[in-house]
Amino acid sequence: MSDKSTELIHHPYLPPEGFAAPQPGVFKASTVIFPNVAAMRSREWKDKTGYTYGLHGTPTTYLLEERLCALEGGTQCVLVPSGLAAIANVALALLKQGDELLIPDNAYGPNKALAEGELKDWGITHQFYDPMDLQDLARRISRRTKLVWLEAAGSVTLEFPDLREQVRVCRNANGGAGVLTALDNTWGAGLAFNPFELGDGLGVDISAHALTKYPSGGGDVLMGSVITRNEALHIRIKLTHMRLGLGVGANDVEAVLRSLPSLPLRYCAHDQTARALARWCQTRPEFAQVLHPALPDSPGHAQWLALCGDEAGRAAGLFSVLFDARYSQAQVDAFCDALRLFKLGYSWGGPMSLVVPYELASMRQAWPAHLAPGHLVRFSVGLEAATALQADLVQALAVLD
Ligand SMILES: *Cc1c(COP(=O)(O)O)cnc(C)c1O
């Protein structure tokens, strides 16, 4: 290579220090440069006093980790490439052959699929429990139970469990030895309630969050986080994170850092519009039931009220409807196809409203007694005007006539 190559690689210029701007600088690295061999040998990759390798952290990832800890009320964080990777990181760090994990029956589907797939193949058993029945949870815990997943509100059906009492059951289990709890905190996003302080000195051990949703806020980033308040637990999670190589890209971290400051405002806006639309849907004869924890007759409303209060910004912008049983799947599908502003697509948390028809019967152990029979559709409310979204629902409902 020419000397130009060498010069361009090793150019000595360094810009002056002291640059300050609203957004932090973005550091991209696989390789981290050490000043000498002694530093290379002595640096500990697990702590955040220095840098060893891009996978173990850069100033950019540390910054997002600390801001997410502030958001969720934890002290330690790892970043992973998706929300599902956060769930998998927790499971693989804490479970081994012969152990059992418990998952609420209304949990995020791929969490259940991981249990039924790889975890089962590796000799880790699971049971699905009724999230609305504390006795059912208590009775399923045994000496083999090493992890209990919690979710508030539940995916798709949005039942709000008695989270504090669920944690109490897990703490007191096995003669007081207790069992670890991990919350999928994507719905609450660190804003609806503090998962580490649920009252009465109770809190979850781990919070897993799909940053893909509200923290990204754009529908354009996949990322997840695992947050704890316990150093030993964090190290277990971090070791698995390192061995599996679950790194995240600096461009994606930058996108989330850019979106985070507007998170509380966006969450509140999604919440207000979703509640308004959910209430309006309750007035429509086409729907047998509307599921949103802020609606007085939605499953778990009292528990939501007790934990989150009624203020705007204390619920995610999601609600589901159960169509009256007289409507066929084909009619409900035609309704979804007729929507113009609500786009058909998975995930949520971005500016664009989304809709998904779900086949609930195939997702649950049995049809829950608190749900009306009928086809289910979930709406994720974006940042469009409530009046425009309501008009879209009106015109799409017309296809049912
Ligand atoms: C979307 C979602 C996940 C998974 O997030 P991905 O980044 O899509 O893998 C996990 N839990 C809940 C509740 C979610 O809504």
Ligand as a Chemical Component Dictionary entry (heavy atoms), coordinates in Angstrom:
data_LIG
# 
_chem_comp.id                   LIG 
_chem_comp.type                 NON-POLYMER 
_chem_comp.pdbx_formal_charge   0 
_chem_comp.three_letter_code    LIG 
# 
loop_
_chem_comp_atom.comp_id 
_chem_comp_atom.atom_id 
_chem_comp_atom.alt_atom_id 
_chem_comp_atom.type_symbol 
_chem_comp_atom.charge 
_chem_comp_atom.model_Cartn_x 
_chem_comp_atom.model_Cartn_y 
_chem_comp_atom.model_Cartn_z 
_chem_comp_atom.pdbx_ordinal 
LIG C1 C1 C 0 -43.055 -6.544 20.287 1  
LIG C2 C2 C 0 -42.993 -7.168 21.616 2  
LIG C3 C3 C 0 -41.904 -7.957 21.985 3  
LIG C4 C4 C 0 -40.778 -8.295 21.037 4  
LIG O1 O1 O 0 -40.141 -7.208 20.488 5  
LIG P1 P1 P 0 -39.337 -7.386 19.103 6  
LIG O2 O2 O 0 -38.363 -6.257 19.156 7  
LIG O3 O3 O 0 -40.343 -7.284 18.018 8  
LIG O4 O4 O 0 -38.657 -8.711 19.156 9  
LIG C5 C5 C 0 -41.891 -8.488 23.242 10 
LIG N1 N1 N 0 -42.903 -8.280 24.105 11 
LIG C6 C6 C 0 -43.959 -7.524 23.794 12 
LIG C7 C7 C 0 -45.047 -7.327 24.791 13 
LIG C8 C8 C 0 -44.048 -6.952 22.536 14 
LIG O5 O5 O 0 -45.119 -6.230 22.229 15 
# 
loop_
_chem_comp_bond.comp_id 
_chem_comp_bond.atom_id_1 
_chem_comp_bond.atom_id_2 
_chem_comp_bond.value_order 
_chem_comp_bond.pdbx_ordinal 
LIG C1 C2 SING 1  
LIG C2 C3 SING 2  
LIG C2 C8 DOUB 3  
LIG C3 C4 SING 4  
LIG C3 C5 DOUB 5  
LIG C4 O1 SING 6  
LIG O1 P1 SING 7  
LIG P1 O2 DOUB 8  
LIG P1 O3 SING 9  
LIG P1 O4 SING 10 
LIG C5 N1 SING 11 
LIG N1 C6 DOUB 12 
LIG C6 C7 SING 13 
LIG C6 C8 SING 14 
LIG C8 O5 SING 15 
# 
